Amino acid sequence: LVTELDCTRIAAADLAYISSELEFSATKEGICHGFCFWFDCEFEEGVALSTAPASAPTHWKQATVMLPEMLAATPGARLDCKVNFQQSQDNERQYEITLEM
């Protein structure tokens, strides 16, 4: 979870920059090429929108951030990062996403 936002209480200025430290542990051996981000939105009880990969398709999509170099992973290996979402100055509905490993 990058962040949880309550749209009934948050100010628009609070959405300009969102940052979070994320901790991951590999569950199997493989290669990590990048990270995928999506959102879930609960409008009211029983009404929700999810853009998760396993959810029904919508016009909203996931965002994938590729790593500059692939990372080998073994079970239990840590793949921690810091993710930053900077709102676009040209379009406030878009974000530039950066990762710090």
C-alpha positions, -999 to 999 in steps of 0.1 A, spaced: 0 0 0 15 33 -11 -10 55 7 -46 57 17 -66 89 10 -99 101 23 -113 123 -4 -138 138 19 -110 153 41 -80 157 19 -70 191 3 -60 192 -34 -26 205 -24 -20 173 -5 -21 153 -38 7 172 -54 34 149 -40 29 114 -25 59 94 -13 61 60 5 87 35 16 77 0 4 90 -33 17 88 -65 -4 101 -100 1 104 -123 -28 83 -154 -25 100 -174 -52 131 -174 -74 130 -152 -104 139 -119 -120 123 -85 -110 119 -63 -140 99 -35 -123 69 -26 -102 32 -22 -111 9 3 -94 -29 5 -94 -57 20 -73 -87 8 -55 -115 33 -47 -144 28 -23 -172 53 -31 -197 41 -5 -205 8 11 -208 -18 -16 -196 5 -45 -160 2 -54 -136 6 -84 -104 -13 -87 -78 -11 -114 -59 -41 -100 -46 -66 -127 -71 -93 -117 -101 -69 -117 -125 -63 -145 -110 -40 -172 -118 -2 -170 -106 28 -190 -83 34 -160 -51 13 -163 -22 2 -141 12 20 -142 44 0 -146 78 14 -136 106 -6 -152 139 -9 -133 171 3 -151 186 -32 -144 169 -65 -137 172 -77 -101 177 -114 -93 154 -126 -65 155 -156 -43 129 -166 -17 131 -142 12 152 -116 -7 143 -80 1 132 -57 -27 126 -25 -8 122 8 -25 109 44 -21 82 54 -45 74 90 -54 44 103 -72 48 139 -84 17 155 -99 22 168 -135 22 206 -138 5 202 -172 -23 178 -162 -32 174 -125 -47 140 -133 -12 126 -142 18 117 -120 54 112 -127 64 80 -108 100 75 -97 116 46 -77 146 47 -54 160 13 -47 
